[in-house]
Amino acid sequence: MRQGFARWLLHRLGWQIEGVRPEHQRCVLIAAPHTSNWDLPLMLAFAAAFNIKITWMAKHSLFFPPLSWLLRAMGGTPIVRHENRNIVDAMAETLQNSSQMILVVPTEGTRERAEYWKSGFYHIASKAGVPIVPTYLNFASKRGGFGPALTPTGNMAEDMQYFRDFYAGMEGKFPGQFGPVRLKEEDNAS
């Protein structure tokens, strides 16, 4: 029933569903472009439309009473970004120890324009030994869904080129706020 309602709702909102449900029981989903508060409810609707139970990371300040219990029930995990808590290792270990977990990581870490993506998604997937599945909400065409998975090879520049190609031409709700698809570590490796 939830899946049917989500598909009906997305259709009524003018969105088209693309791609197929990720086949992996454990993976990191990257959520891009992330430029609007609408991204979260649409991501949840697309996950429901594909009948996927997701766990998603968000800044801890969103988890305040009484909203906190609802966000956690929808798969939210609060992240304290300003403290050094080794989130990458903790999330990688959680993925490794789970028989099923689809972890959504917002690569930009903000709705504002960022010149670099946060590399946590890449390191979590690499350490956990799971693939990365790109997801998208293309507001220009009102299409959303999932792309083919990539298993990190350790060649960061090559792997990131896959994501640059995948997200080329996609627009968030506020296109000027979607920065380049690159990691600071790529620049440092040059």
C-alpha positions as CSV (number, residue, x, y, z in Angstrom):
1,M,0.0,0.0,0.0
2,R,2.8,2.4,0.9
3,Q,4.5,1.7,-2.5
4,G,1.3,2.3,-4.4
5,F,0.6,5.5,-2.5
6,A,4.2,6.8,-3.1
7,R,3.9,6.1,-6.9
8,W,0.5,7.8,-7.1
9,L,1.8,10.8,-5.1
10,L,4.9,11.2,-7.3
11,H,2.8,11.0,-10.4
12,R,0.4,13.6,-9.1
13,L,3.3,15.9,-8.4
14,G,4.5,15.5,-12.0
15,W,7.5,13.3,-11.3
16,Q,8.5,10.3,-13.4
17,I,10.2,7.3,-11.9
18,E,13.3,5.9,-13.7
19,G,15.7,3.1,-13.2
20,V,15.3,-0.1,-11.3
21,R,15.4,-0.9,-7.6
22,P,19.0,-1.4,-6.4
23,E,19.7,-5.1,-6.2
24,H,22.1,-4.9,-3.3
25,Q,21.1,-5.7,0.2
26,R,23.9,-3.5,1.5
27,C,25.1,-0.3,-0.2
28,V,25.7,3.4,0.0
29,L,23.2,5.5,-1.9
30,I,24.4,9.0,-2.8
31,A,21.8,11.7,-2.9
32,A,22.5,14.5,-5.4
33,P,21.9,17.1,-6.4
34,H,21.0,18.4,-2.9
35,T,19.8,22.0,-3.2
36,S,16.4,22.2,-1.5
37,N,14.5,21.2,1.6
38,W,12.2,19.3,-0.9
39,D,14.9,16.8,-1.5
40,L,14.3,14.8,1.7
41,P,10.5,14.3,1.3
42,L,11.0,13.5,-2.4
43,M,13.8,11.0,-1.6
44,L,11.6,9.3,1.0
45,A,8.8,9.1,-1.6
46,F,11.1,7.6,-4.2
47,A,12.4,5.1,-1.7
48,A,8.8,4.1,-0.9
49,A,7.9,3.9,-4.6
50,F,10.7,1.3,-5.0
51,N,9.8,-0.4,-1.7
52,I,13.2,0.3,-0.2
53,K,13.9,0.8,3.5
54,I,16.6,3.4,3.8
55,T,18.8,4.8,6.5
56,W,19.8,8.4,5.9
57,M,22.2,10.7,7.6
58,A,21.3,14.3,8.5
59,K,22.6,17.0,10.7
60,H,21.7,16.5,14.4
61,S,20.0,19.9,14.7
62,L,17.0,18.6,12.7
63,F,16.3,16.0,15.4
64,F,14.5,18.0,18.0
65,P,11.3,17.0,19.8
66,P,8.7,16.2,18.7
67,L,10.1,15.8,15.2
68,S,12.9,13.6,16.3
69,W,10.9,10.4,16.7
70,L,9.3,10.9,13.3
71,L,12.6,11.4,11.5
72,R,14.1,8.3,13.2
73,A,11.0,6.3,12.3
74,M,11.6,7.3,8.7
75,G,15.2,6.0,8.8
76,G,17.0,9.2,9.9
77,T,20.3,9.0,11.8
78,P,21.5,12.2,13.4
79,I,25.1,13.2,12.6
80,V,27.0,15.7,14.8
81,R,29.2,17.3,12.1
82,H,31.1,19.8,14.2
83,E,32.6,17.1,16.4
84,N,35.3,14.6,15.4
85,R,33.4,11.3,16.0
86,N,34.8,9.2,13.2
87,I,31.5,8.8,11.5
88,V,33.0,7.1,8.5
89,D,34.4,4.2,10.5
90,A,31.2,3.9,12.6
91,M,28.9,3.8,9.6
92,A,31.2,1.4,7.7
93,E,31.2,-1.0,10.7
94,T,27.4,-0.7,10.9
95,L,27.1,-1.6,7.2
96,Q,29.5,-4.5,7.6
97,N,27.6,-5.9,10.5
98,S,24.2,-5.6,8.9
99,S,22.6,-8.2,6.7
100,Q,20.5,-5.4,5.0
101,M,21.2,-1.7,5.1
102,I,20.9,0.9,2.4
103,L,22.6,4.0,3.7
104,V,21.8,7.4,2.0
105,V,24.6,9.9,2.2
106,P,24.2,13.5,1.0
107,T,27.4,14.0,-0.8
108,E,27.4,17.8,-0.8
109,G,26.6,17.9,2.9
110,T,24.6,21.1,2.5
111,R,21.9,22.6,0.3
112,E,24.2,25.6,-0.5
113,R,26.7,25.4,-3.3
114,A,29.8,23.4,-2.3
115,E,33.0,23.4,-4.4
116,Y,33.7,19.9,-3.3
117,W,31.7,16.9,-2.3
118,K,32.2,15.3,1.1
119,S,34.2,12.1,0.6
120,G,32.6,10.2,3.5
121,F,30.3,8.3,1.1
122,Y,33.3,6.9,-0.8
123,H,35.3,5.9,2.3
124,I,32.2,4.3,4.0
125,A,31.6,2.2,0.9
126,S,35.3,1.3,0.5
127,K,35.8,0.3,4.1
128,A,32.5,-1.7,4.3
129,G,33.2,-3.4,0.9
130,V,29.8,-2.3,-0.5
131,P,28.8,-0.6,-3.8
132,I,27.8,3.0,-4.3
133,V,24.5,3.6,-6.0
134,P,23.8,7.1,-7.4
135,T,20.3,8.4,-6.9
136,Y,19.0,11.6,-8.4
137,L,16.2,14.1,-8.4
138,N,16.4,16.0,-11.7
139,F,14.1,19.0,-11.2
140,A,14.7,20.1,-14.9
141,S,13.0,17.0,-16.2
142,K,11.1,16.0,-13.0
143,R,12.6,12.6,-13.2
144,G,14.1,10.7,-10.3
145,G,15.5,7.3,-9.6
146,F,18.6,5.2,-9.3
147,G,21.6,4.6,-11.5
148,P,23.9,1.6,-11.9
149,A,26.0,0.7,-8.9
150,L,29.8,1.3,-8.8
151,T,32.0,-0.8,-6.5
152,P,34.9,1.5,-5.4
153,T,38.1,0.4,-7.1
154,G,40.5,2.5,-5.0
155,N,41.2,4.7,-8.0
156,M,39.3,7.7,-6.7
157,A,39.7,9.9,-9.8
158,E,38.4,7.1,-12.1
159,D,35.5,6.3,-9.8
160,M,34.6,10.0,-9.4
161,Q,34.6,10.3,-13.2
162,Y,31.8,7.8,-13.3
163,F,29.7,10.1,-11.0
164,R,30.7,13.2,-13.0
165,D,29.4,11.5,-16.1
166,F,26.2,10.2,-14.3
167,Y,25.3,13.6,-12.9
168,A,26.2,15.7,-16.0
169,G,23.2,17.8,-17.0
170,M,21.1,17.1,-13.9
171,E,19.7,20.0,-12.0
172,G,18.5,20.4,-8.5
173,K,15.6,22.6,-7.6
174,F,18.0,25.5,-7.4
175,P,20.5,24.7,-10.2
176,G,23.1,27.3,-9.2
177,Q,23.5,25.6,-5.8
178,F,24.7,22.3,-7.3
179,G,28.5,22.6,-7.3
180,P,31.0,20.5,-9.2
181,V,31.2,16.7,-8.7
182,R,34.6,16.4,-7.2
183,L,36.4,15.5,-4.0
184,K,39.1,17.7,-2.4
185,E,41.2,14.5,-2.2
186,E,41.3,14.3,-6.0
187,D,43.0,17.8,-6.1
188,N,45.4,16.7,-3.3
189,A,46.4,13.6,-5.2
190,S,47.4,15.5,-8.3
